[in-house]
Amino acid sequence: MATALLLTGTPFMKPPPPAIRLMRPSRVACVLGLLALTASGCAFFQGDEPGPTNPMALMSIGREKLAAKRYSEAKQQFQRVLETTPDNELRLEALINLADTLYKNREYEEARFQYRKFLELFPLHSLAPKAQFQLAMSSFAEIKTADRDQTVTLEALRQFDRFLQAYPDHPLVPEAKERRAFCTAQLANHDLVVSRFYYKQGKYHSAITRLSSLLEQHPGFPGSDEALYLLGQSYRREESIEKAQAAFARLVNEHPKSRYASSAKRALAKWRKRGG
């Protein structure tokens, strides 16, 4: 040890093992890198094994995911069935299940597309009535308040009418009628909201047009007393006295307990006193 210090000026160090001594640093890095890649590659393939491809197995998994309300996963399984099998029975079940999954996941536009597709491909199948009803419900679920656009309400109404016409004896008929009644009331309320706006803006001619159509298309709807009152007042502002009297008289006769009836009675009494 002392001799080594005297000759070199540095402490004596033990030489590295032969294997390491013979390998350059760059080669050591390469070997370690390859080992790391190999290990990560094995882990990747072990954790990313492909799922089942058998349509029956896919269908079974899809049903389980749907029952568990795991809609995104159920959707994937039913789509894979449609992509992998030519079997008509499996396809129709996958298609109606896909539509139901989309509906339950509130993807109503896509649900409507799939229900329509089912009805086009299998119009005589025993599940066709359900598909038609759900097609209507996919629009019904998107109905907005009466002061908003009512395009989906009209679409729901059309689809419920188709259901009632095509399947008059189906168990879902009572519910379809109830939903349809809601749609017609909603459309009437929308027209009343628009008419009220026209009246308040002094657009009496537009109000008269809208109210007259409303009362003709939806006679006896819950807001018809207000509609008659606004109609009478609009005619009054337009100085169409006879038509105003007719609207108020109808209001008093059809809705004697309405909060608008007393005002209509006073207006009619004034005209009688004047002889007009």
Secondary structure, DSSP 4 states (H G I P E B T S, - for coil): -HHHHHHHSS---PPPPHHHHHS-HHHHHHHHHHHHHHHHHHHHHHH-------HHHHHHHHHHHHHTT-HHHHHHHHHHHHHH---HHHHHHHHHHHHHHHHHTT-HHHHHHHHHHHHHH-TTSTTHHHHHHHHHHHHHTT---TTS--HHHHHHHHHHHHHHHH-TTSTTHHHHHHHHHHHHHHHHHHHHHHHHHHHHTT-HHHHHHHHHHHHHHSTT-TTHHHHHHHHHHHHHHTT-HHHHHHHHHHHHHH-TTSTTHHHHHHHHHHHHHHT-
